[in-house]
Amino acid sequence: MVKAIIFDIKRYAIHDGPGIRTTIFFKGCPLRCPWCHNPEGIKPGMELIFWEDRCISCGDCAEACPTGAITMNGKFPTLDTQKCNLCGECVKVCHTEAREIVGKEYTIEEVMQEIEKDIIFYDESGGGVSFSGGEPLVQPHFLLKVLKRCKEKYIHTTLDTSGYVDREILAKVSEFVDLFLYDIKLMDSKKHRIFTGVPNEPILENLRYLSSSGKKINIRIPIIPGVNDDTQNIEKTAEFLVSLPEIKHISLLPYHSSWKNKFKKLSHPWEPYLVEKPRKEQIEEIKQKFEKFGFNVKIGG
């Protein structure tokens, strides 16, 4: 039975495509963006998250752990991720819900049940289902099967993607996607690799492929101060996008740090990128630069 690891399902979403939508968040992403607002979706498997501010230092989690992965070190328990097998015993005994396992296995039927709950709202609002993450294309076999099931039921489908995937997978999936929300971060491949861990050539080439195939695409650009907000990158991005057919819509997503506490609660080996959020005037200037190239630009999702 094909299963996927999902870390969240949000109903009545309004920023992940047209109308009222259900957004399915797939776990796992090939990129390591240190400003990611869903850092719990980066690692491919289930993982344990610890909310220090909820912990009352009772030590019950350490006593319940069958592998000895949790030890009391001062006020708070310490987790040895090498010993942890995600059995969930510590979660069961935590009175304050300071521990939580992020990610759950779903079957296709279980995901479809969630999607179909709100078909009436999709029909009335022009909405549908959106697949986000993480990166949905990291779990392509499951995604493809769910997309096919959605199309059988005439449910509008949106795929939010970084575009970093093998062309063969993208080609198979794209047949059943009505709208792509496609992320573009940096035009300089070396800088792209430094900040995200991967080069940008496959991302740009896949965008060319989708555009030339006549797919409906909305571009999403996170505006990260000190990373991609400089004039050179903005102009190169606009020049690249204007060369592609059918791409007319751009969403600018201003950096914010409301997600930074998530990083602290996860056992990730990389540090979050923390800077001041961009000024409204700066975002408006970037918006105007893209508009000069003929794009329809909005700020936010």
Secondary structure as UniProt FT lines:
FT   STRAND          3..13
FT   STRAND          21..26
FT   TURN            34..35
FT   HELIX           39..41
FT   STRAND          47..50
FT   HELIX           52..54
FT   HELIX           60..64
FT   TURN            66..67
FT   STRAND          70..73
FT   TURN            74..75
FT   STRAND          76..79
FT   TURN            81..83
FT   HELIX           89..93
FT   TURN            95..96
FT   STRAND          99..102
FT   STRAND          104..107
FT   HELIX           108..116
FT   TURN            117..118
FT   HELIX           119..125
FT   STRAND          128..133
FT   HELIX           136..138
FT   HELIX           140..152
FT   TURN            153..154
FT   STRAND          156..161
FT   HELIX           167..174
FT   TURN            175..176
FT   STRAND          179..183
FT   HELIX           189..196
FT   HELIX           201..212
FT   TURN            213..214
FT   STRAND          217..223
FT   TURN            225..228
FT   HELIX           231..242
FT   TURN            245..246
FT   STRAND          249..254
FT   TURN            258..259
FT   HELIX           260..265
FT   HELIX           280..291
FT   TURN            292..294
FT   STRAND          296..299
//
